[in-house]
């Protein structure tokens, strides 16, 4: 999410990236499991309802496990709409635009989560990386660090 600022809460089920309606891009190549309304508990007031889950082409080794899926939630717009379970499923490249960030729990941000070992139901915290581990995977960003903005031809922000 170019131009967003790293935020988040210790122990959360992912990393929050603050930003008001910024473009969101795939962090790696993979196949969409879904790109649709729902898949978040934050649906009150101004909260935006869209989420994306991406099955990575190449899982990332992590402490005896594999990061197999990435999910993005609190999106206000989707580039592609695809229901969970739809076939065929769309493939996206790393860096391909997925949508636009929105609002969750009344705050403009994107929630980025990493799931382990093909377990995607999120009914157990065993297979969801916590905020501190997502930071490590993503490069160790600390709260308040602003991600570089898009530059050059075609940049919209």
N, C-alpha and C positions, 0 to 999 in steps of 0.2 A: 504494500500500500504506500507507494511513493508519497512523501510529504507528511505521512502520519508520524505520531510521536508514541514511543513505547510507553506503555503503562501496565497496569495489572496489579493483582492482589495475590499475596503469598498463598499458595495452596489451591488457587483456582484451577479449573480444568482446561487451561489454555492461556494464551497470551492476549491481552487487549492492546490494540493499537488505536490510539485516539486520532480522530480526524473527522471532519464534517463533510460527508459525501465525496470521498476521494475514490479514485479508481482502484480496483482490487485485481491482482494478477495471480495466476497459478504459480506456486513456488517451485514446482517441478512437473514433468510430464506425467500424465495419467489418464484414467478413464473416469468420467463422471458417474458416481453412484446415484446422485440426484442433484438437481439444481432447481429448487422449487420453494414455494411457500411452506413454512412450518419448520419442524425439527429444532425448535427453541422454546424455552419456557417463558421468555421475555416477550410478551404480546400485549402489553397494556399501554394505554395512552398513546404517545408518539412513537413507540417502538416499531421498528420496521421488521417485516415478517419473513425475509428470504434467507435461505441457507444453501450451501453447496458442500457436497462431500466428494472427494477425489481419491480414487484408488491409485496409488503410485505405481508407475511402470517398474521402477527399481526401488524396492524397499531400502530403508536406511538402517544399518545395524545400530542398536542402542542397548548397551548393558545387558547382553544375553537375549535380547528381544529384537524385533524388527518393526520399525515404523512403517506401516503399510497404507495408512490413510491420513488425509488432511481434511479438516472441516473448517468452514468459514461460516459465521453466522452474524446476524444483525445487518444483512445487506438490504439496501433500498431499491436496487435494480439488478436484474440478471441479464447477462448477454445471451444466455441460452436457457430455456426452460425445459427441464427433463424430469419427469416423475420417477420416483424411486421404483425400481423394478422394470422400467421401460427397456425395450430392445428395439433396435440396437442402441448401445450407449455411445455417447459422443466422447471422442478422444481429444484431449487438449495438450498443447505443448507448454513447457515451462515458460513463463512470461506472457502467456496468452491472457487477455482480459476476461475475467469471470463476471464482473459486475461493478457495483458502486457501494461503498460502505454506507451505513445508516446509523440507526439509534437502537441501543439496547439498554434497558433499565433507565431510560430517560437521558442517557449520555451518548453523544456521537462517538462511535468507535466500531471497530471490527473485532470479533473474537476469533482467534485462530487456534485450533486444537490439533493435536497429533495423537493418532490411535495406533495401538500395538497389535501385532500378530493376527491381523485380519478380524479382530473383535470390534465390531462397529456399533453394537446396540447401546453402548454407554449406560448400561444398567449396573455396571460394576466399575469402580474407580481403578481396578487392577490394571486395566488396559488403556487408560487415559493418562498421558503425561501431564504432570502438574506444571504450573506457570514457570517455576524455576528451571525445570528440565527443558521446557520448550525454549526458554531463553538460551540455554546451553547449545541446543541443536541449531538454533538460528544465529549463533555467533556471539552470545554473551551480552546482548544489549541490556543496558540499565534503564530504569524509568527516566523519562524525560528526553531520551535520545531521539532526535528527529531523523527519520529515514530520508535519504536523498530524494528530491523531487525529480519528476521526469523533465528531460531537456531535449532539445533538438526537434527535427521535423516530426510532425504528428503528435507531439506532446500536447495534451489538453489541460494539464495542470502545471 
